[in-house]
Amino acid sequence: MTETSETPPGEDFRRFMLEHRFGMDEIVTKLNILRDEFTHLHDYNPIETVSSRLKSPESLLEKVQRKGLSLDDHPTFDEIRARVTDIAGVRVVCSFASDVYQVFDLLTEQVDVSVVEVRDYIKLPKPNGYRSLHALVEVPVFLSGGAVDVLVEVQFRTIAMDFWASLEHKIYYKYRRDVPAELLAGLREAADTAYTLDTTMERLHDEVRGLAGLPPALVQQLQTGAGGPDARLVDALRRLGARADQDDPSANSSTTS
């Protein structure tokens, strides 16, 4: 890694790593603000946990070499930035898959966050069953010498996806990436089970939230399944829907993508 003759040895590398740490902290702060807002001002918080990690110097050097950069050629920091984009990483764990996309939108729609790349492994999981939404974003860090744009990789997962990924990581570490075939098959099956759990729990959650505005007697009737819906039930549902449309100014507007 090239350093200038006017800079003491190692100072450029410290600055390089600090820039990424500051960029990571910026993203974490934005997510924590959203989480606190949902906690204190809304009736539902889609963010379960926010965590972060900065690659260690040893891990960074190892990945630099795996990306085809030879240390003997003294790669510049710009070359390293271009090849290794996950130096700073943030992980957001949400309750449900729909929360993942909601929080992604809330973060990436902020004016100082630029989306560089998105890899959606929820809709298109990896062959081993891995699911997560990866977003490579760029955020400005304001230092004494001016603003520096820093890349941060943000991973969005559900609780079930995060549990599976943690288990998979431990298994690969234990077997030093040479995992027996039967364990790989078991991991794939577990990934499918976790996704089914996500889908089922989200459906139940939506059903519970959908009952919140109904009269107690009608909720009991729906939960017990006693009899078919009578005129009072249909009328109550229609009035509830009409009230929701009035409360939602976007209900009567169309959007294009």
MARSE-492254 format. One line per field, with one value per residue (C-alpha): residue number from 1; residue in one letter; chain; y negated, x negated, z negated. Coordinates in steps of 0.001 Angstrom, whole numbers, plus 500000, padded with zeros to 6 digits. Layout:
resi: (NUM / ...)
resn: (a / ...)
chain: (A / ...)
Y: (Y / ...)
X: (X / ...)
Z: (Z / ...)
This chain:
resi: (1 / 2 / 3 / 4 / 5 / 6 / 7 / 8 / 9 / 10 / 11 / 12 / 13 / 14 / 15 / 16 / 17 / 18 / 19 / 20 / 21 / 22 / 23 / 24 / 25 / 26 / 27 / 28 / 29 / 30 / 31 / 32 / 33 / 34 / 35 / 36 / 37 / 38 / 39 / 40 / 41 / 42 / 43 / 44 / 45 / 46 / 47 / 48 / 49 / 50 / 51 / 52 / 53 / 54 / 55 / 56 / 57 / 58 / 59 / 60 / 61 / 62 / 63 / 64 / 65 / 66 / 67 / 68 / 69 / 70 / 71 / 72 / 73 / 74 / 75 / 76 / 77 / 78 / 79 / 80 / 81 / 82 / 83 / 84 / 85 / 86 / 87 / 88 / 89 / 90 / 91 / 92 / 93 / 94 / 95 / 96 / 97 / 98 / 99 / 100 / 101 / 102 / 103 / 104 / 105 / 106 / 107 / 108 / 109 / 110 / 111 / 112 / 113 / 114 / 115 / 116 / 117 / 118 / 119 / 120 / 121 / 122 / 123 / 124 / 125 / 126 / 127 / 128 / 129 / 130 / 131 / 132 / 133 / 134 / 135 / 136 / 137 / 138 / 139 / 140 / 141 / 142 / 143 / 144 / 145 / 146 / 147 / 148 / 149 / 150 / 151 / 152 / 153 / 154 / 155 / 156 / 157 / 158 / 159 / 160 / 161 / 162 / 163 / 164 / 165 / 166 / 167 / 168 / 169 / 170 / 171 / 172 / 173 / 174 / 175 / 176 / 177 / 178 / 179 / 180 / 181 / 182 / 183 / 184 / 185 / 186 / 187 / 188 / 189 / 190 / 191 / 192 / 193 / 194 / 195 / 196 / 197 / 198 / 199 / 200 / 201 / 202 / 203 / 204 / 205 / 206 / 207 / 208 / 209 / 210 / 211 / 212 / 213 / 214 / 215 / 216 / 217 / 218 / 219 / 220 / 221 / 222 / 223 / 224 / 225 / 226 / 227 / 228 / 229 / 230 / 231 / 232 / 233 / 234 / 235 / 236 / 237 / 238 / 239 / 240 / 241 / 242 / 243 / 244 / 245 / 246 / 247 / 248 / 249 / 250 / 251 / 252 / 253 / 254 / 255 / 256 / 257)
resn: (m / t / e / t / s / e / t / p / p / g / e / d / f / r / r / f / m / l / e / h / r / f / g / m / d / e / i / v / t / k / l / n / i / l / r / d / e / f / t / h / l / h / d / y / n / p / i / e / t / v / s / s / r / l / k / s / p / e / s / l / l / e / k / v / q / r / k / g / l / s / l / d / d / h / p / t / f / d / e / i / r / a / r / v / t / d / i / a / g / v / r / v / v / c / s / f / a / s / d / v / y / q / v / f / d / l / l / t / e / q / v / d / v / s / v / v / e / v / r / d / y / i / k / l / p / k / p / n / g / y / r / s / l / h / a / l / v / e / v / p / v / f / l / s / g / g / a / v / d / v / l / v / e / v / q / f / r / t / i / a / m / d / f / w / a / s / l / e / h / k / i / y / y / k / y / r / r / d / v / p / a / e / l / l / a / g / l / r / e / a / a / d / t / a / y / t / l / d / t / t / m / e / r / l / h / d / e / v / r / g / l / a / g / l / p / p / a / l / v / q / q / l / q / t / g / a / g / g / p / d / a / r / l / v / d / a / l / r / r / l / g / a / r / a / d / q / d / d / p / s / a / n / s / s / t / t / s)
chain: (A / A / A / A / A / A / A / A / A / A / A / A / A / A / A / A / A / A / A / A / A / A / A / A / A / A / A / A / A / A / A / A / A / A / A / A / A / A / A / A / A / A / A / A / A / A / A / A / A / A / A / A / A / A / A / A / A / A / A / A / A / A / A / A / A / A / A / A / A / A / A / A / A / A / A / A / A / A / A / A / A / A / A / A / A / A / A / A / A / A / A / A / A / A / A / A / A / A / A / A / A / A / A / A / A / A / A / A / A / A / A / A / A / A / A / A / A / A / A / A / A / A / A / A / A / A / A / A / A / A / A / A / A / A / A / A / A / A / A / A / A / A / A / A / A / A / A / A / A / A / A / A / A / A / A / A / A / A / A / A / A / A / A / A / A / A / A / A / A / A / A / A / A / A / A / A / A / A / A / A / A / A / A / A / A / A / A / A / A / A / A / A / A / A / A / A / A / A / A / A / A / A / A / A / A / A / A / A / A / A / A / A / A / A / A / A / A / A / A / A / A / A / A / A / A / A / A / A / A / A / A / A / A / A / A / A / A / A / A / A / A / A / A / A / A / A / A / A / A / A / A / A / A / A / A / A / A)
Y: (500000 / 496772 / 493982 / 490485 / 489510 / 486624 / 488942 / 491035 / 494804 / 496216 / 492881 / 493217 / 496680 / 495411 / 492642 / 495136 / 497385 / 494472 / 493145 / 496475 / 496605 / 493122 / 494085 / 497173 / 495036 / 492673 / 495535 / 497017 / 493614 / 493253 / 496705 / 496119 / 492870 / 494756 / 497485 / 494953 / 493090 / 496279 / 497250 / 493962 / 492525 / 495521 / 498622 / 500997 / 501113 / 503113 / 502994 / 505667 / 505074 / 503044 / 504202 / 503264 / 504499 / 503091 / 505521 / 506072 / 505174 / 508888 / 509721 / 506792 / 507824 / 511388 / 510210 / 507813 / 510796 / 512915 / 510097 / 510383 / 507453 / 508268 / 506452 / 506532 / 504159 / 501657 / 501111 / 497684 / 497134 / 496232 / 499618 / 501333 / 499385 / 500495 / 504197 / 504592 / 503021 / 504587 / 503044 / 501413 / 503554 / 502976 / 505628 / 504845 / 507601 / 507116 / 509077 / 509880 / 509803 / 506865 / 504953 / 505589 / 503747 / 500986 / 500228 / 500472 / 497822 / 495564 / 495663 / 495372 / 492580 / 490242 / 487479 / 488167 / 491936 / 493136 / 496695 / 498236 / 501843 / 504060 / 507863 / 509377 / 512854 / 512972 / 513115 / 515028 / 517022 / 518440 / 522150 / 523061 / 521405 / 518118 / 515276 / 511603 / 508228 / 506686 / 502997 / 501261 / 497604 / 494526 / 491914 / 488700 / 488360 / 484797 / 484502 / 481498 / 481635 / 481930 / 484541 / 488112 / 490540 / 493949 / 497278 / 499289 / 502696 / 503000 / 506417 / 506623 / 509906 / 511338 / 513011 / 516447 / 515563 / 514242 / 517380 / 519581 / 517495 / 517667 / 521448 / 521779 / 519652 / 521808 / 525009 / 523697 / 522510 / 525856 / 527835 / 525202 / 524818 / 528548 / 529321 / 532880 / 533263 / 534393 / 531247 / 529072 / 530768 / 530213 / 526527 / 526165 / 527841 / 525616 / 522544 / 523592 / 524224 / 520795 / 519141 / 521008 / 519846 / 516255 / 516441 / 518059 / 515666 / 512630 / 513870 / 514345 / 510926 / 509313 / 511100 / 509901 / 506320 / 506527 / 507396 / 504442 / 502038 / 504391 / 504506 / 507180 / 509238 / 509458 / 510352 / 513226 / 514411 / 514366 / 516167 / 518921 / 519279 / 519465 / 519030 / 517158 / 513400 / 511669 / 508234 / 506532 / 508012 / 507033 / 503527 / 503155 / 504258 / 501845 / 498959 / 499900 / 499928 / 496604 / 495043 / 496383 / 494834 / 491479 / 491649 / 492574 / 489656 / 491958 / 494377 / 492457 / 491742 / 493990 / 494549 / 495580 / 497365)
X: (500000 / 498462 / 497805 / 496520 / 492983 / 494366 / 496464 / 495033 / 495201 / 498591 / 500403 / 502117 / 503312 / 504693 / 506514 / 507854 / 509258 / 510624 / 512506 / 514270 / 514999 / 516496 / 518612 / 519803 / 520676 / 522688 / 524859 / 525264 / 526354 / 528968 / 530376 / 530397 / 532312 / 534922 / 535122 / 535591 / 538233 / 540220 / 539817 / 541058 / 543373 / 544952 / 546808 / 544422 / 540632 / 539351 / 535704 / 534645 / 530878 / 528154 / 524539 / 521352 / 517846 / 514686 / 512309 / 509115 / 505860 / 505051 / 508441 / 508167 / 504707 / 505928 / 508884 / 506701 / 504634 / 507732 / 508986 / 505860 / 503859 / 500238 / 498697 / 495388 / 496942 / 497762 / 501450 / 502857 / 505685 / 507962 / 507232 / 508028 / 511308 / 512300 / 511607 / 512611 / 516013 / 516904 / 514213 / 516987 / 520047 / 523381 / 526004 / 529670 / 531888 / 535622 / 538647 / 540057 / 539054 / 541376 / 539582 / 536282 / 537461 / 539108 / 535927 / 533848 / 536064 / 535971 / 532156 / 531419 / 533945 / 531952 / 530364 / 526771 / 526911 / 526144 / 526902 / 524012 / 525207 / 528014 / 527923 / 531224 / 530569 / 534034 / 535814 / 532938 / 531191 / 527709 / 527470 / 526668 / 529891 / 528397 / 530913 / 530228 / 530516 / 527101 / 526783 / 523516 / 524013 / 521825 / 521991 / 519971 / 517705 / 516798 / 513214 / 511027 / 509650 / 513058 / 515643 / 514666 / 517118 / 516961 / 518435 / 520336 / 521920 / 525281 / 526887 / 530594 / 531975 / 534842 / 534250 / 534583 / 532158 / 529642 / 529881 / 529315 / 526349 / 524752 / 525124 / 523735 / 520709 / 519954 / 520198 / 517900 / 515420 / 515462 / 514826 / 512509 / 514894 / 514693 / 518222 / 519577 / 522295 / 524927 / 524389 / 524678 / 527974 / 529126 / 528218 / 530197 / 533198 / 532849 / 532775 / 536067 / 537551 / 536417 / 538003 / 541262 / 541174 / 540612 / 543571 / 545897 / 545008 / 545443 / 548859 / 549929 / 548557 / 550531 / 553689 / 553319 / 552684 / 555632 / 557995 / 556928 / 559576 / 562560 / 565188 / 564357 / 567476 / 566539 / 562925 / 564179 / 566413 / 563502 / 561180 / 563655 / 564997 / 568546 / 570924 / 570439 / 570014 / 573340 / 574367 / 573015 / 569558 / 569479 / 570664 / 568057 / 565264 / 566405 / 566528 / 563067 / 561687 / 563291 / 561815 / 558359 / 558624 / 559554 / 556621 / 554164 / 553713 / 551859 / 554790 / 556313 / 553072 / 551203 / 547465 / 545218 / 541902)
Z: (500000 / 501169 / 498677 / 499393 / 498443 / 496354 / 494191 / 491336 / 492035 / 491178 / 490888 / 494277 / 493337 / 490018 / 491849 / 494386 / 491660 / 489634 / 492651 / 492961 / 489252 / 489396 / 492415 / 490567 / 487528 / 489742 / 491004 / 487518 / 486192 / 488938 / 488180 / 484422 / 484947 / 486979 / 484336 / 481514 / 483508 / 484070 / 480408 / 478981 / 481641 / 483371 / 482268 / 484046 / 484406 / 487420 / 486268 / 483796 / 483627 / 485331 / 485231 / 487042 / 487703 / 489237 / 490929 / 489000 / 490783 / 491069 / 492573 / 494972 / 496202 / 496705 / 498782 / 500782 / 501874 / 502610 / 504827 / 506967 / 505623 / 504883 / 501948 / 503820 / 506371 / 503593 / 504473 / 503730 / 501276 / 504180 / 505739 / 502458 / 502122 / 505608 / 504944 / 501294 / 500689 / 497341 / 495156 / 493133 / 492512 / 490771 / 490048 / 489445 / 488062 / 488559 / 487442 / 490881 / 494537 / 495259 / 492481 / 494255 / 497363 / 495345 / 493377 / 496553 / 498170 / 495114 / 495042 / 498749 / 499366 / 497105 / 499157 / 498132 / 498713 / 502243 / 503309 / 505246 / 505522 / 504216 / 504061 / 503040 / 501689 / 500147 / 503481 / 505085 / 502329 / 502766 / 503682 / 500063 / 498873 / 497633 / 497560 / 496880 / 498561 / 499216 / 500002 / 500809 / 499957 / 500011 / 497286 / 496847 / 493826 / 492918 / 491702 / 490967 / 494504 / 496177 / 497034 / 497924 / 499526 / 497831 / 498926 / 496323 / 496839 / 495074 / 494612 / 493810 / 492414 / 490451 / 487087 / 488700 / 491513 / 489015 / 486874 / 489926 / 491129 / 487678 / 487611 / 491139 / 490233 / 487180 / 489215 / 491968 / 489346 / 487535 / 490739 / 492235 / 495199 / 496029 / 494848 / 495267 / 497894 / 495396 / 493328 / 496429 / 497256 / 493691 / 493892 / 497105 / 495500 / 492437 / 494696 / 496281 / 492831 / 491632 / 494672 / 494072 / 490440 / 491579 / 493954 / 491409 / 488577 / 490816 / 491936 / 488307 / 487418 / 490245 / 489185 / 485584 / 486680 / 489081 / 486214 / 484086 / 485371 / 485247 / 482476 / 479827 / 480590 / 484272 / 483425 / 481278 / 484101 / 486555 / 484151 / 483271 / 486793 / 485429 / 488329 / 491559 / 491809 / 491423 / 492622 / 489491 / 490058 / 493717 / 492859 / 490097 / 492420 / 495113 / 492649 / 491362 / 494883 / 495701 / 492562 / 493453 / 496931 / 495416 / 492993 / 495764 / 498210 / 500619 / 500917 / 503796 / 505643 / 508022 / 508097 / 510951 / 510800)
